[in-house]
Amino acid sequence: MDALGGRNLCMAPWCDVQACEVEVKDRSKEESLALMLEKNEEEAMLTGSAKTLCIPFEQKPLAEGTKCFACGKDAKVTALWGRSY
């Protein structure tokens, strides 16, 4: 979340399950809104939800036992994540 909050993109192992992506979107938005309220900022914080931006066609195989960064299930792909604003 720190990297995404800094307007960075992140490559992360992911289970490629839609429900997991929805959970990441919801959780990231809630965390951003809570941080904004904590700092008493109205527009300085970015409150968009994290989401998958793309899954590269060409990928190196994931190491055995690689887990999804979000849910801990077995990862199937590496996906590029960012925020939508």
Summary of the structure (lengths in Angstrom):
residues: 85
radius of gyration: 13.8
end to end distance: 14.7
largest distance: 44.0
contacts: 211
relative contact order: 0.33
helix: 29%
strand: 22%
